[in-house]
Amino acid sequence: MALTYEAAGRPDLSAFVRKDAAGQGSVDLLVRGARCAACLAKIEREVRAVPGVAEARLNLTSGKLTVGFTGSAGDPARVVEALDRLGYPATLYDPGQAQAAHDREGRALILAMAVAAFGAMNTMMFSVPLWAGLFGQELGPATRTVMMWLSGAVGAPCAFYAGLPFFRSAWRSLKARRANMDVPISIGVILTLAISFSETVLKGHDAYFDAAVSLLFLLLIGRWLDHQLRARARSAAGDLLALQAPAANRLDAAGAERCVPLSELAPGDVLVVRPGERLPVDAVILDGASELDTALLTGETAPAAAGPGDLCRAGAINLTGLLRVRVAARSEDSALAAIARLVEAGAQARSLYVRLADKAAAVYVPVVHTVSALTFVGGWMLGLGPREALIRAVAVLIVTCPCALGLAVPAVQITASARLFRRGVLVKSGAALERMAEVDHVVFDKTGVLTEGRPQLVDASPALLALAAPLARASRHPLARALAAEAGIGPVADDACEHAGQGVEGLIGGRRARLGRAAFVGAGEHAASETELWFGFEDDIKLRVRFSDALRRDAAETIGALRARGLTVEVLSGDAPAAVGRAAVEAGIDAWRGGLTPEEKAQAIDRLKASGRKVLMVGDGLNDAAALARAHAAMAPGSALEASQNAADLVFSGCALSSVVEALDVARSARRRALENFGFAALYNLAAAPAAMLGLINPFIAALAMSGSSLVVTLNALRTGGR
């Protein structure tokens, strides 16, 4: 679309403003350079101050900024200008462009880290002899100067290249007349290199090229890990939308079938959906009858009967009958797309947490700059000379470099994640353990979480199993499949015909038989149940086959362990209320609700959060994805739908529900270790900064002290364990 320009020279982006049902305008922008909660708060605050803007919400994971305007008209160009002044370039949001930018950033970080590693190793080769000697002998002045020049020739170019991510971020921040964490890092590295060259030219005793490049290498490791964690977190909503069929079979005016992409579908179009196909959009059945597998949408294990006039949701699978349906909503307005939007909104809300490290950083930057400047000015005024005063100021910047502060949480997270991985729990989000440690209320889904999620036969005699198995092998119904799996390989009934929503009939040994609902088989008046099938030959006795979805073996024990740790427990499920109630009672849970839609589950989580509860959601279905994203912390079993796994913070494998308790114990231990690390980092800076100001520490010793503090923090992180 061509852009027009206003008189003030701004591009006219009003054509990209979309309007909701209430007529309110909004636009999505891609913001680059936002990395922490402080960046998020600053961007949202400045954008809300733009005239005409009612709301602004930034997703740190994807860089997507959603801006809501006070009316139908808005000026996105003003928002882009405000962001540019703030030091965060922004463009109209395009998923492909966002992914490409993310990939470019990842490649740049890997290359910078490789250059820093190369520089650190090779600079050390020339630096070690400067302070340790060569072959047991101290170097002479000429040899020392040569070694210093060689160290600079390798270290300086590597430091300048590896430092580009920090230098660019610092420059954008300074252009906006603000200082972020990258400003002192950049100043420290540049001044360290400057002093090192000065010492080399003046034939001084020490050079610090190795300190500069080693510092950058350590910082780049942390930044790359953060980049990888964000890459994992951004795919949940995309995986949900991937469950929509990419195309649909549309009938034209002449009744001919044409395969068209989803983007071409409009309300009122007539589609054909065959057995085994997924409904591409929300639609109303015109004719035909079938059973729909809605487990991914509602969590209901039993297929739902559907006939003319019924509304079918996008993402449901047509199991048995040919359907002709009328489109009720475009693909972007479908129930599946609504769930994806709920997931994305939950991810945005989850990014609003403010870490202790970010709070400390807000104080760190101005304090360290002030102390370093005072050290230089005070030292010069007291007669030290500009060279010695500058060395002390640089030592202050290096010794107080936020490596220990920056590693305080990531080191603990990595250690805790490794321990949980060995216990079968995958931690997917960098802040998941922080949130997990704060949990005081646990919400479980039923099917596939409290229970094993697969129907099992109950008290079926081998004779009955052998009789019903030929018909079961001819059916797509989940209960029939469970029966067939229990019976094993064998013959299939002749002339088998499946009746949508009723059952299957065919010939077994020349006799007509039926398997399905009680009324269909002719068993008389029996209440329909999601956990039974009836079987019988024509004009013969009818027999019932019962199924159950058994609780996980350690479900009751896990609930007891959670209560012993002071947590309250609840069940929220899309299954039939009766089945949910039975499972809750067996597990020892008093609070439960059944028959919930995905939106109702998400709303229930929101109400708990509004009441001050820190909620852990444990779910596995597509109907749980929005609730998982909205919860304070989220877990999913390894058998869960991929979209649910991506919306969760932690994924546990195996059949044991005790992984929830183990994750909670490790998270609480990780929180204790992180707080200890913060305390040590604070004490270290309180002791090291005065020593550097008094000249007791030169830049080289400062670099060693900084590395030592990082080592202490890392060793303390290794103590992270369970209860």
C-alpha positions in Angstrom: 0.0 0.0 0.0 1.4 3.4 -0.9 2.0 5.9 1.9 0.8 9.4 1.7 2.5 12.2 3.6 1.1 14.9 5.9 2.1 18.5 5.8 4.5 18.0 8.8 6.4 15.4 6.8 5.2 12.4 8.7 4.0 9.4 6.7 0.2 8.9 6.8 -0.3 5.5 8.4 -4.0 5.9 9.1 -4.9 3.2 6.6 -3.2 0.6 8.9 -5.5 1.5 11.8 -8.1 -1.3 12.3 -11.4 -0.8 14.0 -13.1 -3.1 16.5 -16.9 -3.7 16.9 -17.1 -0.6 19.1 -15.4 1.6 16.5 -12.2 2.0 18.5 -9.0 2.1 16.5 -5.8 0.2 17.1 -2.5 -0.6 15.4 0.3 -3.1 15.9 4.0 -2.0 15.8 7.3 -3.9 15.9 9.6 -2.3 18.4 13.3 -3.1 18.5 15.8 -2.8 21.3 13.4 -3.4 24.3 15.0 -6.0 26.6 13.9 -5.6 30.2 10.9 -4.6 32.3 12.3 -1.1 32.7 12.3 -0.7 28.9 8.7 -2.0 28.8 7.5 0.4 31.4 9.3 3.3 29.8 7.9 2.6 26.3 4.3 2.1 27.5 4.4 5.2 29.6 5.7 7.4 26.8 3.3 6.0 24.2 0.3 6.6 26.5 1.4 10.2 26.7 1.0 10.6 22.9 -2.2 12.6 22.1 -5.0 10.4 21.0 -3.6 7.2 22.6 -5.8 5.4 25.1 -3.7 2.2 25.7 -0.3 0.7 24.9 0.8 -2.8 25.6 4.2 -4.2 24.7 5.1 -7.9 24.4 8.8 -8.2 25.2 8.9 -11.7 23.8 7.8 -10.8 20.2 8.5 -7.0 20.3 4.8 -6.4 19.3 3.4 -3.1 20.6 -0.4 -2.9 20.5 -1.6 0.7 20.6 -5.3 1.6 21.2 -6.6 5.0 20.2 -9.4 7.0 21.9 -11.6 7.0 18.8 -11.8 5.4 15.4 -9.1 7.7 14.0 -5.5 7.6 15.3 -2.1 8.7 14.2 0.4 5.8 14.3 3.1 8.1 12.9 3.1 10.1 16.1 3.7 7.0 18.0 6.5 5.9 15.8 8.1 9.3 16.2 7.8 9.2 20.0 9.4 5.7 20.0 12.2 7.0 17.8 12.9 9.9 20.1 13.0 7.4 23.0 15.7 5.3 21.2 13.5 2.4 20.1 13.0 2.2 16.3 9.6 1.0 15.4 7.8 -0.1 12.2 4.4 -1.5 11.3 4.2 -5.0 12.7 4.6 -7.9 10.2 5.1 -11.4 11.6 7.6 -12.3 8.9 9.6 -9.1 9.4 9.6 -9.8 13.2 10.9 -13.3 12.7 13.5 -12.1 10.3 14.7 -9.4 12.8 14.8 -11.9 15.6 16.9 -14.3 13.4 19.3 -11.5 12.5 19.7 -10.6 16.1 20.5 -14.2 17.0 23.1 -14.6 14.3 24.7 -11.3 15.3 24.9 -12.4 19.0 26.5 -15.7 18.1 29.1 -14.1 15.9 29.9 -11.5 18.5 30.2 -14.2 21.2 32.5 -16.2 18.9 34.7 -13.2 18.3 34.8 -12.4 22.0 35.8 -16.0 22.8 38.6 -15.9 20.2 39.8 -12.6 21.5 39.8 -13.6 25.1 41.8 -16.8 24.5 44.4 -15.3 22.2 44.7 -12.0 24.3 45.4 -14.2 27.4 48.3 -15.8 25.4 50.1 -12.5 25.4 48.8 -11.1 28.7 49.7 -14.0 31.0 53.5 -13.5 30.5 53.1 -9.9 31.4 52.2 -10.7 35.0 53.4 -14.3 35.4 56.7 -14.1 33.4 57.9 -16.4 30.6 59.6 -19.6 31.2 60.1 -18.7 34.9 61.7 -15.3 34.1 60.3 -11.8 34.3 60.0 -10.0 31.0 62.3 -7.2 30.1 60.9 -3.7 29.2 61.2 -4.2 25.5 59.6 -7.7 25.6 56.8 -6.4 27.8 56.1 -3.6 25.3 56.0 -6.1 22.4 53.6 -8.4 24.4 51.4 -5.4 25.2 51.2 -4.4 21.5 50.4 -8.0 20.4 47.7 -8.2 23.1 46.2 -4.9 21.9 46.4 -6.0 18.2 44.3 -9.0 19.0 42.1 -7.8 21.9 41.1 -4.3 20.7 39.5 -5.3 17.4 37.8 -8.2 19.0 36.5 -6.0 21.8 35.2 -3.3 19.4 33.3 -5.9 17.3 32.0 -8.0 20.3 30.9 -4.8 22.0 28.7 -3.6 19.1 25.4 -4.9 20.7 26.2 -2.9 23.8 27.6 0.2 22.0 24.5 0.5 19.8 22.1 0.1 22.7 24.0 2.6 24.7 24.1 5.1 21.9 20.3 4.8 21.3 19.8 5.4 25.0 22.1 8.4 25.2 20.4 9.9 22.1 17.2 9.7 24.0 18.9 11.4 26.9 18.6 8.3 29.1 21.1 5.8 30.5 20.5 2.0 30.4 22.7 -0.8 31.7 24.7 -0.8 28.5 26.0 2.7 29.0 28.4 1.9 31.9 29.4 -1.3 30.3 30.3 0.6 27.1 32.1 3.4 28.9 34.0 0.9 31.0 35.1 -1.2 27.9 36.1 1.9 25.9 38.1 3.5 28.7 39.8 0.2 29.5 41.0 0.0 25.9 42.0 3.7 26.0 44.1 3.3 29.1 45.6 0.1 27.8 46.8 1.8 24.7 48.0 4.7 26.7 50.0 2.4 29.0 51.4 0.6 25.9 52.5 3.8 24.2 54.0 5.2 27.4 55.7 1.9 28.1 53.7 1.5 31.3 53.6 -1.6 33.5 50.2 -3.0 32.8 47.6 -3.3 29.9 44.0 -4.5 30.3 43.0 -5.7 26.8 42.2 -9.2 28.2 40.0 -7.7 30.8 37.9 -5.8 28.3 37.3 -8.7 25.9 36.7 -11.3 28.7 34.1 -9.0 30.2 32.3 -8.8 26.9 32.4 -12.5 26.4 30.7 -13.1 29.8 28.0 -10.5 29.1 27.3 -11.9 25.7 26.7 -15.4 27.0 23.9 -14.0 29.3 22.4 -12.0 26.4 22.4 -14.9 24.0 20.7 -17.2 26.7 18.0 -14.5 27.1 17.5 -14.4 23.3 17.0 -18.1 23.2 14.5 -18.1 26.0 12.4 -15.4 24.2 12.5 -17.4 20.9 10.9 -20.4 22.7 8.2 -18.2 24.3 6.9 -16.5 21.2 5.5 -19.6 19.4 2.4 -20.4 21.5 -0.1 -18.3 19.6 1.3 -19.3 16.3 1.0 -23.0 17.1 -2.7 -22.5 17.9 -3.4 -20.8 14.6 -1.5 -23.6 12.8 -4.3 -26.0 13.9 -6.6 -24.3 11.5 -6.9 -26.0 8.2 -4.9 -24.1 5.6 -7.7 -24.3 2.9 -11.4 -25.2 2.6 -13.6 -26.9 0.0 -16.1 -24.2 -1.0 -19.2 -24.8 -3.2 -19.8 -22.2 -5.9 -23.2 -21.1 -7.3 -23.3 -24.1 -9.6 -22.6 -26.6 -6.8 -19.0 -27.3 -8.0 -16.3 -27.8 -5.3 -13.3 -25.5 -5.3 -10.4 -25.6 -2.8 -9.7 -22.0 -1.6 -7.4 -20.5 1.0 -8.9 -19.4 4.3 -8.3 -15.7 3.5 -10.9 -16.0 0.8 -13.7 -17.3 3.0 -16.5 -15.0 4.0 -19.6 -15.4 6.2 -22.4 -17.1 4.1 -20.0 -19.3 2.0 -21.0 -23.0 1.9 -18.3 -25.6 2.5 -18.0 -29.3 2.4 -16.3 -31.0 5.3 -15.5 -34.8 4.9 -14.8 -37.3 7.7 -11.3 -36.9 9.1 -11.1 -33.3 8.1 -10.7 -30.4 10.6 -13.3 -27.6 10.4 -11.5 -24.6 8.9 -13.7 -21.8 10.4 -16.7 -21.5 12.7 -19.7 -22.7 10.7 -23.3 -23.8 11.0 -24.4 -27.3 9.7 -26.8 -27.1 6.8 -27.2 -30.8 6.2 -25.6 -34.0 7.3 -24.9 -35.6 10.7 -21.7 -36.6 12.3 -19.7 -36.7 15.5 -17.1 -34.1 16.2 -13.9 -34.5 18.1 -13.8 -31.3 20.2 -11.2 -32.5 22.7 -8.7 -29.9 21.7 -11.2 -27.1 22.1 -13.2 -28.2 25.2 -11.3 -31.0 26.8 -14.4 -33.2 26.4 -13.2 -36.8 25.8 -16.5 -38.0 24.3 -17.2 -37.0 20.7 -20.1 -34.6 20.3 -23.1 -35.4 18.1 -23.7 -32.7 15.5 -26.6 -32.2 13.1 -28.4 -29.5 11.0 -28.5 -26.1 12.8 -25.6 -26.8 15.1 -22.7 -24.4 15.4 -19.3 -26.1 14.9 -16.1 -24.4 16.0 -12.9 -24.1 14.0 -10.4 -26.8 15.0 -12.9 -29.5 15.6 -12.4 -32.8 13.7 -15.3 -34.3 11.7 -15.2 -38.0 12.6 -18.0 -39.9 10.8 -20.3 -38.1 8.4 -20.2 -35.8 5.4 -21.2 -32.3 6.4 -22.3 -29.2 4.4 -21.8 -26.1 6.4 -22.3 -22.3 6.1 -19.4 -20.1 7.2 -20.4 -18.1 10.3 -17.2 -16.1 10.8 -13.9 -15.3 9.0 -10.8 -17.3 10.0 -9.5 -14.3 12.1 -12.8 -14.2 14.0 -13.0 -17.9 14.7 -13.0 -19.5 18.2 -9.5 -20.8 17.6 -8.2 -17.4 16.6 -9.9 -16.0 19.8 -8.0 -18.5 21.9 -4.8 -17.5 20.2 -5.5 -13.8 21.0 -6.1 -14.8 24.6 -2.8 -16.6 24.7 -0.9 -13.6 23.3 -2.7 -11.3 25.7 -1.6 -13.6 28.5 2.0 -13.5 27.3 1.9 -9.7 27.2 0.6 -9.6 30.8 3.2 -12.0 31.9 5.9 -9.8 30.6 4.9 -7.0 33.0 6.8 -8.6 35.9 9.6 -6.4 37.3 12.7 -8.4 38.3 14.9 -7.5 41.3 17.8 -7.1 38.9 15.9 -4.5 36.9 15.1 -2.6 40.1 18.8 -2.7 41.1 19.9 -1.7 37.6 17.7 1.5 37.8 19.8 2.5 40.9 23.1 1.1 39.6 23.6 3.2 36.5 23.4 6.7 37.9 25.2 5.7 41.1 28.2 4.1 39.4 28.5 6.9 36.9 28.4 9.5 39.7 31.0 7.5 41.8 33.3 7.0 38.9 33.1 10.7 37.9 33.7 11.8 41.5 36.7 9.5 41.7 38.3 11.0 38.6 37.6 14.6 39.6 38.5 14.1 43.2 41.7 12.3 42.5 42.9 15.0 40.1 42.0 17.7 42.5 43.9 15.9 45.3 47.1 15.9 43.1 47.0 12.4 41.7 47.3 13.6 38.1 44.9 12.9 35.3 46.5 9.5 34.4 46.2 8.0 37.9 42.8 9.5 38.5 41.5 8.1 35.2 42.9 4.6 36.1 41.1 4.7 39.4 37.8 5.8 37.7 38.0 3.0 35.2 38.8 0.5 38.0 35.6 1.7 39.7 33.6 1.1 36.5 35.2 -2.4 35.9 35.0 -3.6 39.5 31.4 -2.6 39.8 30.5 -4.1 36.4 27.1 -5.8 36.8 28.3 -9.3 35.9 27.5 -10.7 39.4 24.3 -8.8 39.4 23.5 -10.0 35.9 24.3 -13.6 36.8 22.5 -13.6 40.1 19.3 -14.9 38.6 20.3 -16.5 35.3 22.9 -18.7 37.0 20.3 -20.0 39.4 17.8 -20.4 36.6 20.2 -22.5 34.5 21.2 -24.7 37.5 17.5 -25.2 38.6 16.5 -25.9 35.0 19.2 -28.6 34.7 18.2 -30.2 37.9 14.5 -30.3 36.9 15.5 -31.6 33.4 17.2 -34.6 35.0 13.9 -35.2 36.9 11.8 -35.0 33.7 10.7 -31.4 33.8 11.6 -29.0 31.0 11.8 -25.3 32.0 10.9 -23.1 29.0 10.8 -19.6 30.3 13.6 -17.6 32.0 11.2 -16.1 34.6 9.1 -19.3 35.1 10.9 -20.4 38.3 10.6 -16.9 39.8 6.8 -17.0 39.3 6.6 -20.7 40.3 8.1 -19.9 43.7 5.4 -17.3 44.4 2.5 -19.7 43.7 -0.1 -20.2 46.4 -3.0 -21.7 44.4 -2.9 -24.6 41.9 -5.6 -25.2 39.2 -5.7 -28.6 37.5 -7.5 -29.7 34.4 -9.0 -33.1 34.6 -8.5 -35.1 31.4 -4.8 -35.9 30.7 -3.7 -34.1 33.9 -5.4 -35.5 37.0 -6.3 -38.5 34.9 -4.3 -40.5 32.3 -6.4 -39.1 29.5 -7.2 -42.4 27.7 -10.3 -44.6 28.1 -9.7 -48.0 29.7 -12.0 -51.0 29.8 -13.6 -51.8 33.1 -14.5 -55.4 34.0 -15.0 -56.6 30.4 -15.1 -60.4 30.0 -12.8 -61.9 27.4 -15.9 -63.4 25.7 -17.7 -60.0 25.4 -14.4 -58.4 24.2 -14.0 -61.0 21.4 -17.6 -60.6 20.3 -17.6 -56.8 20.1 -14.0 -56.4 18.7 -14.8 -56.9 14.9 -17.2 -54.0 15.0 -14.9 -51.8 17.2 -12.1 -52.3 14.6 -14.4 -50.7 12.0 -15.1 -47.6 14.0 -13.3 -44.2 14.5 -15.0 -43.6 17.9 -12.4 -43.2 20.7 -14.2 -45.7 23.0 -14.4 -48.2 20.1 -10.7 -47.7 19.4 -9.9 -48.4 23.1 -11.9 -51.6 22.9 -10.2 -52.6 19.7 -6.8 -51.9 21.2 -7.6 -54.1 24.2 -8.7 -56.9 21.9 -5.7 -56.7 19.7 -5.4 -57.6 16.0 -8.2 -59.6 14.5 -11.0 -59.7 11.9 -13.2 -56.7 11.0 -17.0 -57.0 10.7 -18.4 -57.3 7.1 -20.5 -54.6 5.6 -19.7 -52.3 8.5 -21.5 -48.9 8.4 -21.0 -46.1 10.9 -24.0 -44.0 11.9 -23.0 -40.5 12.9 -23.5 -39.9 16.6 -25.1 -43.4 17.1 -22.6 -46.2 16.6 -21.5 -48.8 14.0 -23.3 -51.9 12.7 -22.2 -54.8 10.5 -22.2 -58.5 10.0 -20.2 -60.8 12.4 -20.3 -64.4 11.3 -23.3 -63.7 9.1 -25.3 -62.2 12.0 -26.1 -58.4 12.1 -24.8 -56.7 15.2 -24.5 -53.2 16.5 -22.0 -51.3 18.8 -22.8 -47.8 20.2 -25.4 -45.9 22.2 -28.0 -47.9 24.1 -30.9 -46.7 22.0 -29.1 -47.4 18.8 -28.3 -51.0 19.9 -31.8 -51.5 21.2 -30.9 -51.8 24.9 -34.0 -49.9 26.0 -34.1 -46.7 28.0 -30.7 -46.0 29.6 -29.2 -42.7 30.4 -26.5 -41.8 27.9 -23.0 -41.9 29.3 -19.7 -40.8 27.9 -18.0 -43.8 29.5 -20.0 -46.8 28.0 -20.9 -48.6 24.8 -23.6 -51.2 24.2 -23.2 -54.3 22.0 -25.7 -56.9 20.8 -26.7 -59.1 17.9 -30.1 -58.5 16.3 -32.9 -60.1 18.3 -30.5 -61.1 21.1 -29.4 -59.9 24.5 -27.7 -56.5 24.7 -24.5 -56.1 26.7 -22.8 -53.1 28.2 -19.1 -52.3 27.9 -17.9 -49.7 30.5 -14.8 -47.5 30.4 -13.1 -45.2 32.8 -10.4 -42.5 32.6 -8.3 -43.5 35.6 -6.6 -41.0 37.9 -2.8 -40.9 37.7 -1.4 -43.2 40.3 0.1 -40.5 42.4 -2.7 -37.9 42.0 -4.0 -38.0 45.6 -0.5 -38.1 47.0 0.4 -35.0 45.0 -2.6 -33.1 46.1 -1.7 -33.9 49.7 1.9 -32.8 49.2 0.7 -29.5 47.7 -1.6 -28.8 50.7 1.3 -29.7 53.1 3.3 -26.9 51.5 0.5 -24.4 52.1 -1.2 -24.3 48.7 -4.9 -24.6 47.9 -6.1 -26.7 45.0 -8.9 -26.5 42.5 -10.1 -28.3 39.3 -11.4 -26.4 36.2 -12.4 -28.6 33.3 -14.3 -28.6 30.1 -15.5 -32.2 30.7 -19.0 -33.1 31.9 -19.6 -31.9 35.5 -20.4 -35.4 36.8 -17.1 -36.8 35.5 -15.2 -33.8 36.9 -16.8 -34.2 40.3 -15.9 -37.9 40.5 -12.3 -37.3 39.6 -12.0 -34.4 42.1 -13.4 -36.5 44.9 -11.1 -39.4 44.2 -8.1 -37.0 44.2 -9.2 -35.4 47.4 -10.0 -32.0 45.9 -13.0 -30.1 47.3 -13.3 -27.2 44.8 -14.1 -28.0 41.2 -16.0 -26.8 38.2 -16.9 -28.6 35.0 -18.3 -27.8 31.5 -16.2 -24.7 31.1 -15.3 -23.1 27.8 -11.8 -21.8 27.1 -12.9 -18.2 27.7 -14.5 -19.2 31.0 -11.4 -20.9 32.2 -9.3 -17.8 31.4 -11.9 -15.6 33.1 -11.7 -17.9 36.2 -7.9 -17.5 36.3 -8.3 -13.7 35.9 -10.7 -13.6 38.9 -8.3 -15.5 41.0 -5.5 -13.1 40.1 -7.7 -10.1 40.8 -8.3 -11.5 44.3 -4.6 -11.6 44.9 -3.9 -15.3 44.3 -0.7 -16.4 42.5 -2.1 -19.2 40.3 -0.3 -22.2 38.9 -2.3 -23.7 36.0 -1.7 -27.3 35.0 -3.4 -28.2 31.7 -2.9 -30.1 28.5 -5.7 -29.3 25.9 -6.2 -26.5 23.5 -9.0 -25.3 25.8 -6.4 -24.8 28.5 -4.0 -22.7 26.3 -5.5 -19.3 27.2 -5.7 -20.2 30.9 -2.1 -21.4 30.8 -1.1 -18.1 29.3 -3.1 -16.0 31.8 -1.9 -17.9 34.9 1.0 -16.6 37.1 2.9 -19.9 36.2 1.9 -22.8 34.0 2.7 -26.5 33.5 1.7 -29.0 30.9 2.4 -32.8 30.6 4.6 -34.1 27.8 1.5 -35.7 26.3 -0.2 -32.3 25.9 -1.0 -30.6 22.6 2.0 -28.8 21.3 0.3 -25.4 21.5 -0.5 -26.0 25.2 3.1 -27.0 25.8 4.3 -23.8 24.2 1.9 -21.7 26.3 3.2 -23.4 29.4 6.4 -22.4 31.3 7.2 -25.9 32.3 6.6 -29.3 30.7 6.8 -32.6 32.6 7.3 -36.0 31.1 6.2 -39.4 32.4 3.1 -40.5 34.2 3.9 -39.0 37.6 2.0 -35.9 38.7 4.6 -35.5 41.5 6.6 -33.5 39.0 4.5 -30.5 40.0 5.6 -30.8 43.6 9.3 -31.2 42.5 9.1 -28.1 40.3 7.6 -26.1 43.2 10.4 -27.2 45.6 13.2 -26.5 43.2 11.6 -23.1 42.3 11.5 -22.1 46.0 15.1 -23.2 46.5 16.1 -21.2 43.4 14.4 -18.1 44.8 16.5 -18.4 48.1 19.7 -18.8 46.1 18.8 -15.8 43.9 18.2 -13.6 46.9 21.5 -14.8 48.4 23.3 -13.9 45.1 21.7 -10.4 45.2 22.9 -9.9 48.7 26.4 -11.0 47.9 26.5 -8.8 44.8 25.4 -5.8 46.9 28.1 -6.5 49.6 30.7 -7.0 46.9 30.0 -3.6 45.3 30.0 -1.9 48.7 33.4 -3.3 49.5 35.0 -3.2 46.0 34.0 0.3 44.9 35.7 2.1 47.9 38.9 0.0 47.3 39.0 1.0 43.7 38.4 4.7 44.6 41.4 4.6 47.1 43.7 3.1 44.4 43.9 -0.3 46.1 42.6 -2.0 43.0 43.9 -1.3 39.4 41.8 -2.2 36.3 43.5 -5.6 36.0 42.8 -6.5 39.7 39.3 -5.1 39.2 38.7 -7.4 36.3 39.9 -10.4 38.4 37.6 -9.3 41.3 34.7 -8.9 38.9 35.3 -12.4 37.5 35.7 -13.8 41.1 32.4 -12.3 42.1 30.8 -13.9 39.1 32.4 -17.3 40.1 31.0 -17.0 43.7 27.5 -16.3 42.4 27.8 -19.3 40.0 29.0 -21.7 42.7 26.2 -20.6 45.0 23.7 -21.2 42.2 25.0 -24.8 42.1 23.5 -25.3 45.6 20.0 -25.0 44.1 18.0 -28.2 44.9 14.7 -29.5 46.2 13.0 -29.1 49.5 
